[in-house]
Amino acid sequence: MTKKPLTTQELQELTVALNRVARNLWWTWNQEAQDVFQELSPRGWQNLYHNAVAILREVSDYELRVRLQDPDFCDRVNEVLRLFETYMNDSRTWAHEHAPALRANPVAYFSAEFGFHEALPIAAGGLGILAGDHTKSASDLGVGFVGISLFYREGYFQQAIDTNNWQTEYYTQLKPKNLPIEPVLNEKGEPVVCRVGIGMNDVAFQAWRVNVGRATVYLLDANRPENEQHFSELTQRVYGGDSTTRIMQEMLLGIGGVRLLRALGVKPSVYHLNEGHAAFLTLELMRERLAAGRSFAEALSQTRAECIFTTHTPVEAGHDRFRPDLVDYAMQRYRAELPVPFSEVLKLGRVNPQDANEPFCMTVLALKMSRAANAVSELHGRVSRQMWHCLYPDRSVDEVPIGHITNGVHLLGWMKGTVRRFWQRKLKASLADAAPPGFRGPGADWAAQVNSPEFWQRVADPEFISDEELWALRYKLRRELIEFARRRLLIQQQRLMHGDFIAFDQLLNPDALTIGFARRFATYKRAPLVFQQLENIVRLTRDPERPIQFIFAGKAHPRDDEGKRYIQYVIHLSKYSDLKGHLVFLENYDIHVARQMVSGCDVWLNTPRRPLEASGTSGMKSGTHGSLNLSILDGWWREGYDGSNGFAIGEDAHASSVEEQDKVDSANLYKVLTQDVIPLFFQRDAQGIPRQWIQRIRRAVVTLVPQFTTARMVREYTEKYYLPKT
Ligand SMILES: *Cc1c(COP(=O)(O)O)cnc(C)c1O
């Protein structure tokens, strides 16, 4: 029986609904939705970097109406709309039961960056990715959540490697119309505009709304015609410019963020400072109270009662410190609004309040102005208590009030499409036997199952999933990565039109043990550590029976020449050493490259100089893909590793000198590679299956996947810090 054609009215409704879905990042963690957008324009999906909004602009309304007359396609669109509505209107979320207070009075989460998806490239690194994953899980759990950040019109830089193997940076203008964001408008349909006194100026800003499932994030944008040029460029780049730009961006973020929330009538119950960048928000909360007639002491204690702070790094340079004269300059207008001597305010950012020459530290401000503070792993908690003991001289180090909540990742957002479909299929097949009570259709149930330890526990069971299936999955993912790398390398090579040409289609071996390293090229992460034993490593890559290979990627901060030298060295090795063909460097590391790499590599390498990796999160993304971690026992891995679920480099300790540490760690890395990793991977039985390796994958899935999620993390934040203590 053929279906009746859709009426104009029905087509119109479908088009509107589909546009609504495209402007909600929910689609970035829903496979069915992505499939629909991809099918509309497969080539566009690739070229427009998986951007649903841009796809709908590329496909004409007429084409869309025609395509929707295909009943099969239309059914799938309707299914996506149903899943979306079910998600948006779910009244049985975790927070309905456990955090109803936060629904009317949400968490206001301030972060200098948010990384949601490759289509909205406004994050610089791990901090932003974590903020994005935090938001997605807050949405999943139904926790009332409003994020505040800046709209960086040029995003984070794009990396291109020049003929000297030196990183160069270039910027492209993002076009709001093509992005999954919407302008924040008033009843008259005009942008809502607020102001902050910065320097001697009154800087105007507008805002963009990012819909992240049920959560909302506002991006403040100083690009307004009424601003002087250097202020309208204030929000151009993530961490762009010098410390003057930086302090001004942070004033806009903190002070402007509070003002926007007021303008929109949002009444937060708690302010979460994600890193010190946002700490100026506490001054604005103070100002409001002082203006309302509170005393300084009252304003202070009331402000403290509603703020919490997360610190993210023990690296000194990660803590903003501003010279007193710079603070003076940046605040010359704003301070007139503060009805107290400015010297009192400056004291809030100093370890020693009496020392007028001490730089103003955003972390100090955040610690002094928050009712609770936390680090992002157990070891990082210990290091942070040590680091900030100076602020609490009358307490012991153990009593320094900084706790910890270990970071996580948003599982569905990080799964590759291949892998989402894989686990979804496994779940469906197992449910076909016995649908449990309360089962509400495959979509809803899948999303709930993904965060349940019980679901991942089943991966231990060969009846649920066989060794052969897991090994086939690994092969599929490794091949997908290698083909992705070959495509990218071809483009890189074509751009340079120079040097030794590499036969890209023969690069990399789909049977080799593939080791991945991708992260910011901050020197403490020690990207080149594995090559300290160069000759030995070359020998391993050339072993015809048991070959290994390396895929690297990562950006160095534009002003970090040392990090750029590391990149140069790795690329040099990939082109001119005996590692050629067994080591490649992929340009322009971002969320998409990260997803390809964590899924396709057999081993995810992590070699930070302990204890400087506060948590690290990229290794957590590998779990659902059956890839194993090989890491220093720092940050999250110190908690995750149990001897059976991956590999550790060295002990739960570290040498005191940097030179000694590098030497010991590189020796240990070589040792575990040759004694554990390589033998285990190539130990195949009569059927050609590495049973022991697969056993490790099973252990990794069972023990790590449900533990290191932002679902667990946001529940912890809610219970420990967000909810008022009764
Ligand atoms: C996950 C991720 C990070 C953070 O990874 P670390 O392990 O903390 O270094 C940084 N950048 C991108 C693009 C990521 O996806």
Ligand as a Chemical Component Dictionary entry (heavy atoms), coordinates in Angstrom:
data_LIG
# 
_chem_comp.id                   LIG 
_chem_comp.type                 NON-POLYMER 
_chem_comp.pdbx_formal_charge   0 
_chem_comp.three_letter_code    LIG 
# 
loop_
_chem_comp_atom.comp_id 
_chem_comp_atom.atom_id 
_chem_comp_atom.alt_atom_id 
_chem_comp_atom.type_symbol 
_chem_comp_atom.charge 
_chem_comp_atom.model_Cartn_x 
_chem_comp_atom.model_Cartn_y 
_chem_comp_atom.model_Cartn_z 
_chem_comp_atom.pdbx_ordinal 
LIG C1 C1 C 0 39.955 15.134 24.822 1  
LIG C2 C2 C 0 40.624 16.244 24.166 2  
LIG C3 C3 C 0 41.601 16.991 24.847 3  
LIG C4 C4 C 0 42.022 16.668 26.253 4  
LIG O1 O1 O 0 42.863 15.538 26.260 5  
LIG P1 P1 P 0 44.003 15.311 27.337 6  
LIG O2 O2 O 0 44.119 13.850 27.484 7  
LIG O3 O3 O 0 43.493 15.944 28.604 8  
LIG O4 O4 O 0 45.226 15.937 26.850 9  
LIG C5 C5 C 0 42.198 18.041 24.176 10 
LIG N1 N1 N 0 41.863 18.370 22.916 11 
LIG C6 C6 C 0 40.935 17.679 22.229 12 
LIG C7 C7 C 0 40.602 18.082 20.836 13 
LIG C8 C8 C 0 40.284 16.606 22.834 14 
LIG O5 O5 O 0 39.361 15.938 22.153 15 
# 
loop_
_chem_comp_bond.comp_id 
_chem_comp_bond.atom_id_1 
_chem_comp_bond.atom_id_2 
_chem_comp_bond.value_order 
_chem_comp_bond.pdbx_ordinal 
LIG C1 C2 SING 1  
LIG C2 C3 SING 2  
LIG C2 C8 DOUB 3  
LIG C3 C4 SING 4  
LIG C3 C5 DOUB 5  
LIG C4 O1 SING 6  
LIG O1 P1 SING 7  
LIG P1 O2 DOUB 8  
LIG P1 O3 SING 9  
LIG P1 O4 SING 10 
LIG C5 N1 SING 11 
LIG N1 C6 DOUB 12 
LIG C6 C7 SING 13 
LIG C6 C8 SING 14 
LIG C8 O5 SING 15 
# 
